[in-house]
Amino acid sequence: MSVYVGIDVHRKRSQVAVIDAKGEVLANRNVPNGVEPILKVIGGLPPGTPAALEAAFGTGWLVELLEDYGFDPHLVHPLRCKAIASARLKNDKVDAAILGQLLRADLLPEAWIAPPPVRQLRALLRHRVQLVRLRTLLRNRIHAVLAGHGHDRPAGCWSGPGRAWMASLQLPAVSREVVDDDLALIDALETVIDRLDWEIHQRARSDPRVKVLTQLPGVGPFTALVILAEVGDVSRFGSARKLASWAGLTPTVRGSDRVAHYGHISKQGSVWLRWVLCEAAQTAKRSPQFAAGYQAIATRRGKKIATTAVARKLLTRAWHLLTDAEHAAATQPAAASAPQAGTR
């Protein structure tokens, strides 16, 4: 008998519902998060049993648990699951049962589950970004302390001469303590960031798709890896427009009858992908490929919207490059295995 599992996940506890093929609720229990409590409810179900859960913060452990124990996890797009959002009676028990019922009826608005190597690459790249942001925060704090005492060094403070200049300043005891502590933290971060940069460089060298993406202006090895990690399997997007929509770089549309109003970009998708594309667009907008279009949009709509438009164009070209590379890789083995002319 076919069964279906719906799980409403929270930080400490989860509601687990088991539905049979007729829609009857076989079990609906609230259990603490963990391997043993979850398996007490669903551990006896046959391998390959589908299980639905909403894509949310802190659900990665449950996806891995389901995969490790032979279940078929399905991530539900939280913004598109109207059956849960519009339910008149709404609690964890109802939400878990609705997930199971939607899974049984094949009506789930699913989100893609990245394979473990892609999830690990995402974690590595995001870790590096967060550390760089922390280093920038510490540098800004030092600049604020120095500015508060009327000191400024246009040539920069982070080189050898800059460090010597800061050490020679006459600062109050607490201000000196803040500067020295922040410099020590920056030095500690530099060691970790350098190690991560080396590891990321090795990964970029071993991935031929990085070389393809770095043909784009403003896209270096790190940016290319972020695009690859966030997009994952590019073949799941039937067109460049669908990829741009998934990334939240297409405008929202509100229409009625024959009138359509276009708003700002939806921003529904990977925050990291939008961020790295907008960073790349800051350089790409000055290249001959995009400069004219950027200036035209900037004159009409402003620089920020024009930069976002360049980011979308970069993603569109990235889709075409990756799709062409995938097709070339797929046809290459077939061409290599074909018999050569004149051979027997």
Number of C-alpha atoms within 10 A of each C-alpha: 6 12 21 26 33 30 27 22 24 15 10 10 15 21 23 28 30 25 24 17 13 11 16 12 17 12 14 20 15 19 16 15 17 14 14 11 15 22 14 10 18 19 16 8 16 13 11 13 16 20 25 28 26 22 20 13 9 12 15 12 12 18 20 14 16 22 13 10 13 15 21 17 21 24 19 22 17 16 12 12 18 11 13 20 12 9 12 8 9 11 12 19 19 18 24 28 27 23 31 29 26 20 24 23 11 9 11 20 17 18 13 13 16 15 11 10 10 17 15 13 18 20 13 16 19 14 14 18 14 11 17 17 12 15 21 13 14 19 17 13 15 22 16 15 16 19 12 11 13 8 13 14 12 7 9 12 17 14 10 9 12 15 13 12 14 20 13 9 12 10 15 9 8 9 16 18 12 15 22 15 14 19 18 12 14 20 13 12 16 15 11 13 18 12 13 17 15 11 12 18 14 11 15 18 12 10 13 10 18 23 15 15 24 17 13 19 19 20 23 16 19 18 20 24 24 22 22 22 22 21 20 17 15 18 13 11 15 11 15 19 16 15 22 22 19 17 24 21 25 22 15 15 12 10 10 7 5 5 7 10 10 11 11 12 17 15 16 14 16 13 12 18 22 23 14 17 27 21 17 22 26 16 15 24 23 15 15 10 13 19 13 13 14 23 17 13 17 16 10 10 11 13 15 11 16 21 25 23 23 25 25 25 19 23 24 17 14 24 24 14 16 19 19 13 14 15 11 11 11 11 10 11 10 9 10 9 8 8 9 9 6 5 5 5
